[in-house]
Amino acid sequence: MDIKGKIISLKEYFKEVYLEGKRITWPPKKETMKGTYVVLITVIIAAIFLGIIDVGLAKLIQALLRG
């Protein structure tokens, strides 16, 4: 394929991307915010849980190495 053919192909690709982008339906802001809060709360809970497990295992390993 020559340069001209590649340029035409690239133009067609971006045209299709643009048309596909116009078909996207975005959720309302309120729904997006609810989803964001759910994700943030889940991440915070997981971080706290994993932090507790990490500290507990670290203390267990220290106790095993000392004993």
C-alpha distances in whole Angstrom, upper triangle without the diagonal:
4,7,8,6,7,10,11,10,12,15,15,16,18,20,20,22,24,25,26,28,30,31,33,36,38,42,45,46,49,47,45,48,49,46,46,50,50,47,49,52,51,49,52,54,52,52,56,56,54,56,59,58,57,60,62,60,61,64,65,63,65,68,67,67,70,72
4,6,5,6,9,10,11,12,14,16,17,19,20,21,23,25,26,27,29,31,32,34,38,39,43,45,46,50,48,45,48,50,48,47,51,51,48,50,53,52,50,54,56,53,54,57,58,56,57,61,60,58,62,64,62,62,66,66,65,67,70,69,68,72,74
4,5,5,6,9,10,10,12,14,15,17,18,20,21,23,24,26,27,29,31,32,36,37,41,43,44,47,46,43,46,48,46,45,49,49,46,48,51,50,49,52,54,52,52,56,56,54,56,59,58,57,60,62,61,61,65,65,63,65,69,68,67,70,73
4,5,5,6,9,10,11,12,14,16,17,19,20,21,23,24,26,27,29,31,35,36,40,43,43,47,46,43,46,48,46,45,49,50,47,49,52,51,50,53,55,53,53,57,58,56,57,61,60,59,62,64,63,63,67,67,66,68,71,70,70,73,75
4,5,5,6,9,10,11,12,14,15,17,18,20,21,22,24,26,28,29,33,35,38,41,42,46,44,42,45,47,44,44,48,48,45,47,51,49,48,51,54,52,52,56,56,54,56,59,58,57,61,63,61,62,65,66,64,67,70,69,68,72,74
4,5,5,6,9,10,10,12,14,15,16,18,20,21,22,25,26,27,31,33,36,39,40,43,42,39,42,44,41,41,45,45,42,44,48,46,45,48,50,48,48,52,53,51,53,56,55,54,57,59,58,58,62,62,61,63,66,65,65,68,70
4,5,5,6,9,10,11,12,14,15,17,18,20,21,23,25,26,30,31,35,38,38,42,41,38,41,43,41,40,44,44,42,44,47,46,45,48,50,48,48,52,53,51,53,56,56,54,58,60,58,59,62,63,62,64,67,66,66,69,71
4,5,5,6,9,10,11,12,14,15,17,18,20,21,23,25,29,31,34,37,38,41,40,38,41,43,41,41,44,45,42,44,48,47,46,49,51,49,50,53,54,52,54,57,57,56,59,61,60,60,64,65,63,66,69,68,68,71,73
4,5,5,6,9,10,11,12,14,15,16,18,20,22,23,27,29,32,35,37,40,38,36,39,41,38,38,42,42,40,42,45,44,43,46,48,46,47,51,51,49,51,55,54,53,56,58,57,57,61,62,60,63,66,65,65,68,70
4,5,5,6,9,10,11,12,14,15,16,19,20,22,25,27,30,33,34,37,36,33,36,39,36,36,39,40,37,39,43,42,40,43,46,44,44,48,49,47,49,52,51,50,54,56,55,55,59,59,58,60,63,63,63,66,68
4,5,5,6,9,10,11,12,14,15,17,19,21,24,26,30,32,33,37,35,33,36,38,36,36,40,40,38,40,43,42,41,44,47,45,46,49,50,49,50,54,53,52,56,58,57,57,61,61,60,63,65,65,65,68,70
4,6,5,6,9,10,11,12,14,16,17,19,23,25,29,31,33,36,34,32,36,38,35,35,39,39,37,40,43,42,41,44,46,45,46,49,50,48,50,54,53,52,56,58,57,57,61,61,61,63,66,65,65,68,70
4,5,5,6,9,10,11,12,15,16,17,21,23,26,29,30,34,32,30,33,35,32,32,36,36,34,36,40,38,38,41,43,41,42,46,46,45,47,50,49,49,52,54,53,54,57,58,57,59,62,61,61,65,66
4,5,5,6,9,10,10,12,15,16,19,21,24,27,28,31,30,28,31,33,31,31,34,35,33,35,38,37,36,39,42,40,41,44,45,44,46,49,49,48,51,53,52,53,56,57,56,59,61,61,61,64,66
4,5,5,6,9,10,11,13,15,19,21,24,27,28,32,30,28,32,34,32,32,36,36,34,36,40,39,38,41,44,42,43,47,47,46,48,51,51,51,54,56,55,56,59,60,59,61,64,64,64,67,69
4,5,5,6,8,10,11,13,17,19,23,25,27,30,29,27,30,32,30,30,34,34,32,35,38,37,37,40,42,40,41,45,45,44,47,50,49,49,52,54,53,54,57,58,57,60,62,62,63,65,67
4,6,5,6,9,10,11,15,16,20,23,24,27,26,24,27,29,27,27,31,31,29,31,34,34,33,36,38,37,38,41,42,41,43,46,46,46,49,51,50,51,54,55,54,56,59,59,59,62,64
4,5,5,6,9,10,14,16,19,22,23,26,25,23,27,29,27,27,31,31,30,32,35,35,34,37,39,38,39,42,43,43,45,48,48,47,50,52,52,53,56,57,56,58,61,61,61,64,66
4,5,5,7,9,13,15,19,21,23,27,25,24,27,29,27,28,32,32,31,33,36,36,35,38,40,40,41,44,45,44,46,49,49,49,52,54,53,54,57,58,58,60,63,63,63,66,68
4,5,5,7,11,13,17,20,22,25,23,21,25,27,24,25,29,29,28,30,33,32,32,36,37,36,38,41,41,41,43,46,46,46,49,50,50,51,54,55,55,57,60,60,60,63,65
4,5,6,9,11,14,17,19,22,20,19,22,24,22,23,26,27,25,28,31,30,30,33,35,34,35,39,40,39,41,44,44,44,47,49,48,49,53,53,53,55,58,58,59,61,63
4,6,8,11,14,16,18,22,21,19,23,25,23,24,28,28,27,29,32,32,32,35,37,37,38,41,42,42,44,46,47,47,49,51,51,52,55,56,56,58,61,61,62,64,66
4,6,10,13,16,18,21,19,19,22,24,22,23,27,27,26,29,31,31,32,35,36,36,37,40,41,41,43,45,45,46,49,50,50,52,55,55,55,58,60,60,61,64,65
4,6,10,13,15,18,16,15,19,20,18,20,23,23,22,25,28,27,28,31,32,32,33,36,37,37,39,42,42,42,45,47,47,48,51,52,52,54,56,57,58,60,62
4,7,9,12,15,13,13,16,17,16,18,21,21,21,24,26,26,27,30,31,31,33,35,36,36,39,41,41,42,45,46,46,48,51,51,52,54,56,57,58,60,62
4,7,9,11,10,9,13,14,13,14,18,18,18,20,23,23,24,26,28,28,30,32,33,34,36,38,39,39,42,43,44,45,48,49,49,51,53,54,55,57,59
4,7,8,6,6,10,11,10,12,15,15,16,18,20,21,22,24,26,26,28,30,31,32,34,36,37,38,40,42,42,44,46,47,48,50,52,53,54,56,58
4,5,5,6,9,10,11,12,15,16,17,19,20,22,23,25,26,27,29,31,32,33,35,37,38,39,41,42,44,45,47,48,49,51,53,54,55,57,59
4,5,5,6,9,10,10,12,14,15,16,18,20,21,22,24,26,27,29,30,31,33,35,36,37,39,41,42,43,45,46,47,49,51,52,53,55,57
4,5,5,6,9,10,11,13,14,15,17,19,20,21,23,24,26,27,29,30,32,33,35,36,38,39,41,42,44,45,46,48,50,51,52,54,56
4,5,5,6,9,10,11,13,14,16,17,19,20,21,23,24,26,27,29,30,32,33,34,36,38,39,40,42,44,45,47,48,49,51,53,54
4,5,5,6,9,10,11,12,14,15,17,18,20,21,22,24,26,27,28,30,32,33,35,36,37,38,41,42,43,45,47,48,49,51,52
4,5,5,6,9,10,10,12,14,15,16,18,20,21,23,24,26,27,29,30,31,33,35,36,37,39,40,42,43,45,46,47,49,51
4,5,5,6,9,10,11,12,14,15,17,18,20,21,23,24,26,27,29,30,32,33,35,36,38,39,41,42,44,45,46,48,50
4,5,5,6,9,10,11,12,14,15,16,18,20,21,22,24,26,27,28,30,32,33,34,36,37,39,40,42,43,45,46,48
4,5,5,6,9,10,11,12,14,15,16,18,20,21,22,24,26,27,28,30,31,32,35,36,37,39,41,42,43,45,46
4,5,5,6,8,10,11,12,14,15,16,18,20,21,23,24,25,27,29,30,31,33,35,36,37,39,40,42,43,45
4,6,5,6,9,10,11,12,14,16,16,18,20,21,23,24,26,27,28,30,32,33,34,36,38,39,40,42,43
4,6,5,6,9,10,10,12,14,15,16,18,20,21,22,24,26,27,28,30,31,32,34,36,37,38,40,42
4,5,5,6,9,10,10,12,14,15,16,18,20,21,22,24,26,27,29,30,31,33,35,36,37,39,40
4,5,5,6,9,10,11,12,14,15,17,18,20,21,23,24,26,27,29,30,32,33,35,36,38,39
4,5,5,6,9,10,11,12,14,15,16,18,20,21,22,24,26,27,28,30,32,33,34,36,37
4,5,5,6,9,10,10,12,14,15,16,18,20,21,22,24,25,26,28,30,31,32,34,36
4,5,5,6,9,10,10,12,14,15,16,18,20,21,23,24,26,27,29,30,31,33,35
4,5,5,6,9,10,11,12,14,15,17,18,20,21,23,24,26,27,29,30,32,33
4,6,5,6,8,10,11,12,14,15,16,18,20,21,22,24,26,27,28,30,31
4,5,5,6,9,10,10,12,14,15,16,18,20,21,22,24,25,27,28,30
4,6,5,6,9,10,11,12,14,15,17,18,20,21,23,24,26,27,29
4,5,5,6,9,10,11,12,14,16,17,18,20,21,23,24,26,27
4,5,5,6,9,10,10,12,14,15,16,18,20,21,22,24,26
4,5,5,6,8,10,10,12,14,15,16,18,20,21,23,24
4,5,5,6,9,10,11,12,14,15,17,18,20,21,23
4,6,5,6,8,10,10,12,14,15,16,18,20,21
4,5,5,6,9,10,11,12,14,15,16,18,20
4,6,5,6,9,10,11,12,14,15,17,18
4,5,5,6,9,10,11,12,14,15,16
4,5,5,6,9,10,10,12,14,15
4,5,5,6,9,10,11,12,14
4,5,5,6,9,10,11,12
4,5,5,6,9,10,11
4,5,5,6,9,10
4,5,5,6,9
4,6,5,6
4,6,5
4,6
4
